[in-house]
Amino acid sequence: MPTPITPAEVRYIKLGDGGRWAKSSLEEGKVAFGYHSIPHDACQTEDWSKVRRLLADRKSEGAKTAGVNEVAAFYEMGEDCLWVTFGYGHLWWCFAKEEVVWLGEWDDGGPSRYRPTVDGWRNTDIHGKPLKIANLSSNLTQTANFRATICTVGAQDYLLRKINGVTEPVVIRAAETRAEMIKVATDMIRDLHWKDFETLADLIFARSGWQRSTPVGETLPDVDLLMEQPTTSETAFVQVKSRANQAVLDDYLDRFRRSGYDRFFFVCHTKARSLSMPDEPRLHLFEGERLADAAVKNGLFDWLVERSG
């Protein structure tokens, strides 16, 4: 098992205005920093009063203090400080060596100095799972809106849990609750009258964006429902069965293959032994917990409770 990280400090760093140094920094394993007007020797000797004087062009004392704090953080944080940034749709993190490499005071569009990373930047948790921004809480990602260069991270505990691959406690509770809902929904579906079961199947497809292309109540020789997905123009061959065995499933699968439709859905209330279909993207078997899951996802749990009461 990978060893969880336990940093002494955590800092967010913006890799250049608008992230302009992000690509080179992430690829080359560097923590890039600007402040071209601040000389390297003053920082090495920790002459922060001189640094403050060199920030005289800042409009307020608070702005000067913030600038000094940023420069001091870049130079003083040890190798046990976790550095994080955002780029290319991911959260990135690293630990940096204490060495600061001075590149020069001239501003040619690049950084003025950098700290080499200990082991490169990573955009996955310690188990290798990508840390996509889309999957992170805004409590953390809002840090990217920070206008200056370096700041502390407010959602530090959350950040460390994500990097260490630890599931949020509330997510664990939610998963346990949902699993119980699926079990209850499975039992309620098995007790439905066949007419209510057909209505349930119709509601699942309707709430998933499928539209009937056959009138309600019309009897077709080979299929219960014909559906169309308006967004993708796909068509679906749907068979709804209160009870079915493998022979019945295979029969309708054969009918589907001769139908010319894009997808096949076989929805079963009660199966005789196990049912299986070939592993093809366009074939879908809905029974048991998978059917219950579809019902819950489409907001039909309360409907099932009302039909079971």
C-alpha positions as CSV (number, residue, x, y, z in Angstrom):
1,M,0.0,0.0,0.0
2,P,1.3,3.5,-0.8
3,T,2.3,5.6,2.2
4,P,-0.1,8.5,2.8
5,I,1.5,12.0,2.6
6,T,1.7,14.0,5.8
7,P,3.0,17.5,5.0
8,A,3.9,20.0,7.6
9,E,2.6,22.9,5.5
10,V,0.4,23.2,2.4
11,R,0.6,26.1,-0.1
12,Y,-1.2,26.8,-3.4
13,I,1.0,28.4,-6.0
14,K,0.0,30.0,-9.3
15,L,2.5,29.1,-11.9
16,G,2.7,32.5,-13.7
17,D,0.0,34.9,-14.7
18,G,-2.8,32.9,-16.2
19,G,-0.8,29.8,-15.7
20,R,1.7,30.7,-18.4
21,W,4.5,28.8,-16.8
22,A,2.4,25.7,-16.0
23,K,3.3,23.6,-19.0
24,S,7.1,24.0,-18.6
25,S,6.9,23.7,-14.8
26,L,4.8,20.6,-14.7
27,E,6.8,18.9,-17.5
28,E,10.3,19.8,-16.1
29,G,9.5,19.3,-12.4
30,K,9.9,22.9,-11.3
31,V,8.0,25.2,-8.9
32,A,8.3,28.4,-10.8
33,F,8.2,31.9,-9.2
34,G,8.4,35.5,-10.4
35,Y,9.0,38.7,-8.5
36,H,11.8,39.7,-10.9
37,S,12.5,43.0,-9.1
38,I,13.4,41.1,-5.8
39,P,17.1,40.1,-5.8
40,H,18.0,36.5,-4.9
41,D,20.7,37.5,-2.3
42,A,18.2,39.5,-0.2
43,C,15.9,36.4,0.0
44,Q,18.8,34.0,0.8
45,T,19.8,36.2,3.8
46,E,16.1,36.6,4.7
47,D,16.3,40.4,4.6
48,W,12.6,40.8,4.4
49,S,12.8,44.5,5.4
50,K,14.7,45.1,2.2
51,V,12.2,43.1,0.2
52,R,9.5,45.2,1.7
53,R,11.3,48.4,0.6
54,L,11.6,47.0,-2.9
55,L,7.8,46.6,-3.0
56,A,7.3,50.4,-2.4
57,D,5.3,50.6,-5.6
58,R,2.4,48.7,-4.0
59,K,-0.4,50.9,-3.0
60,S,-1.1,49.7,0.6
61,E,0.8,48.4,3.6
62,G,-1.3,45.3,3.4
63,A,-0.3,44.6,-0.2
64,K,3.4,45.0,0.7
65,T,3.0,42.6,3.6
66,A,1.3,40.1,1.3
67,G,4.2,40.4,-1.2
68,V,6.8,39.8,1.5
69,N,4.9,36.8,2.8
70,E,4.7,35.2,-0.7
71,V,8.5,35.6,-1.3
72,A,9.3,34.4,2.2
73,A,7.1,31.4,1.8
74,F,8.8,30.4,-1.4
75,Y,12.2,30.6,0.2
76,E,11.5,29.4,3.7
77,M,9.1,26.4,3.3
78,G,11.0,23.2,3.8
79,E,10.8,20.0,1.8
80,D,7.9,18.9,3.9
81,C,5.7,21.6,2.4
82,L,3.1,20.3,0.0
83,W,2.7,22.6,-3.1
84,V,-0.5,22.4,-5.2
85,T,-1.7,24.1,-8.3
86,F,-4.4,23.6,-11.0
87,G,-3.8,23.1,-14.7
88,Y,-5.1,21.1,-17.7
89,G,-8.3,20.1,-15.9
90,H,-6.4,18.5,-12.9
91,L,-5.1,19.3,-9.4
92,W,-1.3,18.9,-9.3
93,W,0.9,18.4,-6.3
94,C,4.5,18.0,-5.3
95,F,7.2,18.5,-2.7
96,A,10.0,20.8,-3.5
97,K,13.7,20.8,-2.6
98,E,14.9,23.7,-0.5
99,E,17.3,24.8,-3.2
100,V,16.2,28.0,-5.1
101,V,17.6,28.3,-8.6
102,W,18.1,31.9,-9.6
103,L,17.4,32.6,-13.3
104,G,17.9,36.4,-13.3
105,E,16.1,39.6,-12.7
106,W,15.3,40.3,-16.4
107,D,11.7,39.6,-17.3
108,D,11.7,37.8,-20.6
109,G,8.3,36.2,-20.0
110,G,9.7,33.4,-17.9
111,P,10.1,33.0,-14.1
112,S,12.9,34.6,-12.2
113,R,13.6,31.6,-10.1
114,Y,12.4,28.1,-9.3
115,R,12.6,25.3,-6.8
116,P,13.2,21.8,-8.2
117,T,10.6,19.2,-7.2
118,V,11.6,16.2,-5.1
119,D,9.8,13.7,-7.4
120,G,8.0,15.7,-10.0
121,W,4.5,17.0,-10.2
122,R,1.6,14.5,-9.9
123,N,-2.0,14.8,-11.0
124,T,-3.2,11.6,-9.4
125,D,-3.8,10.4,-5.8
126,I,-1.3,8.1,-4.2
127,H,-3.2,5.1,-5.7
128,G,-3.0,6.5,-9.3
129,K,-6.5,7.8,-9.6
130,P,-6.7,11.1,-11.6
131,L,-7.4,14.2,-9.5
132,K,-9.8,15.9,-12.0
133,I,-11.0,19.4,-11.2
134,A,-14.5,18.4,-12.2
135,N,-14.6,15.8,-9.4
136,L,-13.3,18.2,-6.7
137,S,-15.3,20.3,-4.2
138,S,-15.5,24.1,-5.0
139,N,-14.3,24.6,-1.4
140,L,-10.9,23.5,-2.8
141,T,-11.0,24.6,-6.5
142,Q,-12.0,28.2,-5.6
143,T,-8.4,28.6,-4.4
144,A,-7.5,29.0,-8.1
145,N,-9.4,32.3,-8.0
146,F,-6.7,33.7,-5.6
147,R,-5.3,36.7,-7.4
148,A,-1.8,36.7,-5.9
149,T,0.8,33.9,-6.3
150,I,1.1,31.9,-3.1
151,C,-1.6,31.3,-0.4
152,T,-2.6,28.8,2.2
153,V,-5.3,26.2,1.3
154,G,-8.5,26.5,3.3
155,A,-9.8,23.1,2.5
156,Q,-6.6,21.4,3.6
157,D,-8.1,18.4,5.3
158,Y,-10.3,17.7,2.2
159,L,-7.2,18.2,0.0
160,L,-5.2,15.6,1.9
161,R,-8.0,13.1,1.9
162,K,-8.3,13.4,-1.9
163,I,-4.5,13.0,-2.5
164,N,-4.3,10.1,-0.1
165,G,-7.3,8.4,-1.7
166,V,-9.5,8.5,1.4
167,T,-13.2,8.5,0.8
168,E,-15.1,11.4,2.4
169,P,-17.1,10.2,5.5
170,V,-20.3,11.7,4.2
171,V,-19.8,9.9,0.9
172,I,-19.4,6.6,2.7
173,R,-22.7,7.2,4.5
174,A,-24.4,8.2,1.2
175,A,-23.1,5.0,-0.5
176,E,-24.4,2.9,2.3
177,T,-27.8,4.6,2.3
178,R,-28.1,4.3,-1.5
179,A,-27.2,0.6,-1.4
180,E,-30.0,0.0,1.1
181,M,-32.4,2.0,-1.2
182,I,-31.4,-0.3,-4.1
183,K,-32.2,-3.4,-2.0
184,V,-35.6,-2.0,-1.0
185,A,-36.4,-0.9,-4.5
186,T,-35.5,-4.4,-5.8
187,D,-37.9,-6.0,-3.4
188,M,-40.7,-3.5,-4.3
189,I,-40.3,-4.1,-8.0
190,R,-40.6,-7.9,-7.5
191,D,-43.9,-7.3,-5.8
192,L,-45.4,-5.1,-8.5
193,H,-48.5,-6.1,-10.5
194,W,-47.5,-6.7,-14.1
195,K,-49.4,-3.6,-15.2
196,D,-47.5,-1.4,-12.8
197,F,-44.3,-3.1,-13.8
198,E,-44.9,-2.1,-17.5
199,T,-45.7,1.4,-16.4
200,L,-42.4,1.5,-14.4
201,A,-40.5,0.4,-17.5
202,D,-42.2,3.1,-19.6
203,L,-41.4,5.8,-16.9
204,I,-37.7,4.8,-16.8
205,F,-37.3,5.1,-20.5
206,A,-39.3,8.4,-20.7
207,R,-37.2,10.0,-17.9
208,S,-34.0,8.8,-19.6
209,G,-34.9,10.8,-22.7
210,W,-36.4,8.0,-24.8
211,Q,-39.7,8.6,-26.6
212,R,-42.2,6.0,-27.7
213,S,-42.5,5.6,-31.4
214,T,-45.5,3.3,-31.0
215,P,-48.9,4.3,-29.5
216,V,-49.7,3.2,-26.0
217,G,-51.7,0.0,-26.0
218,E,-50.8,-1.0,-29.5
219,T,-49.8,-4.6,-29.9
220,L,-46.8,-5.5,-32.0
221,P,-46.0,-9.0,-33.1
222,D,-42.3,-9.1,-32.0
223,V,-41.8,-6.3,-29.5
224,D,-43.5,-4.5,-26.6
225,L,-42.1,-1.0,-27.2
226,L,-40.2,0.8,-29.9
227,M,-38.3,3.9,-28.7
228,E,-36.4,6.7,-30.2
229,Q,-33.7,8.9,-28.6
230,P,-34.2,12.4,-30.1
231,T,-30.8,13.7,-29.3
232,T,-28.9,10.9,-31.0
233,S,-31.6,9.6,-33.3
234,E,-31.0,6.1,-32.0
235,T,-33.8,3.6,-32.1
236,A,-34.5,0.9,-29.5
237,F,-36.2,-2.4,-29.4
238,V,-37.7,-2.9,-25.9
239,Q,-39.1,-6.1,-24.5
240,V,-40.7,-6.0,-21.0
241,K,-41.4,-9.4,-19.3
242,S,-42.9,-10.1,-15.9
243,R,-41.2,-13.5,-16.0
244,A,-38.5,-14.9,-18.3
245,N,-35.9,-17.5,-18.7
246,Q,-32.9,-17.7,-20.9
247,A,-34.8,-19.2,-23.8
248,V,-37.3,-16.3,-23.8
249,L,-34.4,-13.8,-23.7
250,D,-32.6,-15.5,-26.6
251,D,-35.8,-15.6,-28.7
252,Y,-36.2,-11.8,-28.4
253,L,-32.6,-11.2,-28.9
254,D,-32.8,-13.0,-32.2
255,R,-35.9,-10.9,-33.1
256,F,-33.9,-7.7,-32.3
257,R,-31.0,-8.8,-34.5
258,R,-33.4,-9.1,-37.4
259,S,-35.2,-5.8,-36.6
260,G,-32.6,-3.2,-37.8
261,Y,-33.0,-1.2,-34.6
262,D,-29.9,0.3,-32.8
263,R,-30.3,-0.9,-29.3
264,F,-32.0,-3.8,-27.4
265,F,-33.4,-3.5,-23.9
266,F,-34.8,-6.6,-22.1
267,V,-36.5,-5.6,-18.9
268,C,-37.4,-8.5,-16.6
269,H,-39.5,-8.5,-13.5
270,T,-38.8,-12.1,-12.3
271,K,-36.1,-14.3,-13.8
272,A,-36.0,-18.1,-13.9
273,R,-32.4,-18.8,-12.9
274,S,-29.8,-16.5,-14.3
275,L,-30.1,-14.4,-17.5
276,S,-27.2,-13.3,-19.7
277,M,-26.6,-11.5,-22.9
278,P,-23.5,-11.1,-25.1
279,D,-21.2,-8.3,-24.0
280,E,-22.1,-5.8,-26.7
281,P,-22.5,-2.0,-26.0
282,R,-25.9,-2.0,-27.7
283,L,-27.4,-4.8,-25.6
284,H,-28.9,-4.0,-22.2
285,L,-30.4,-6.4,-19.7
286,F,-32.4,-4.7,-16.9
287,E,-33.4,-7.0,-14.0
288,G,-32.8,-7.3,-10.3
289,E,-30.5,-4.6,-8.8
290,R,-29.7,-3.1,-12.1
291,L,-33.3,-2.4,-12.8
292,A,-33.8,-1.0,-9.3
293,D,-30.7,1.2,-9.8
294,A,-32.3,2.6,-13.0
295,A,-35.5,3.3,-11.1
296,V,-33.8,5.1,-8.3
297,K,-31.6,7.2,-10.7
298,N,-34.7,8.3,-12.5
299,G,-36.4,9.5,-9.3
300,L,-39.0,6.6,-9.1
301,F,-38.3,5.5,-5.6
302,D,-41.3,7.3,-4.2
303,W,-43.5,6.0,-7.1
304,L,-42.5,2.5,-6.0
305,V,-43.4,3.2,-2.4
306,E,-46.8,4.5,-3.4
307,R,-47.5,1.3,-5.5
308,S,-46.3,-0.9,-2.7
309,G,-48.4,0.8,0.1
